[in-house]
Amino acid sequence: MKSKYIIIESDGLEVPLIFSRFLLHEDIVAVVGKNAVLAAGFCELTASGDWVVGGQSVSLELRTRPQDAEILNEHTRVNCLLCQPDGKADINRKSQCKN
């Protein structure tokens, strides 16, 4: 199922916020502030567990960027320590992740 996302800048990091497609990008931005938003669009989780992105937010006049899918994938996997046999987070071992 497709969702929406924005990428915000927080303390020097680019952080994704993923939310329901039934909400408006501009409603989420009203909470975090327009100045913090770097990109916006639609996202979908594939059967293999990877996020893909596309489209744009008309209300924010922002598009997806080439690096957005990588940011979504990194932020949703890097803290999954329970799935790593050695207890170290490693996004290159995403196929071992059960979450």
Secondary structure as GFF3:
##gff-version 3
##sequence-region A 1 99
A	DSSP	beta_strand	2	10	.	.	.	ID=ss1
A	DSSP	beta_strand	13	19	.	.	.	ID=ss2
A	DSSP	alpha_helix	25	32	.	.	.	ID=ss3
A	DSSP	three_ten_helix	34	36	.	.	.	ID=ss4
A	DSSP	beta_strand	37	45	.	.	.	ID=ss5
A	DSSP	beta_strand	51	54	.	.	.	ID=ss6
A	DSSP	beta_strand	56	57	.	.	.	ID=ss7
A	DSSP	beta_strand	62	63	.	.	.	ID=ss8
A	DSSP	alpha_helix	68	77	.	.	.	ID=ss9
A	DSSP	three_ten_helix	81	83	.	.	.	ID=ss10
A	DSSP	three_ten_helix	91	96	.	.	.	ID=ss11
###
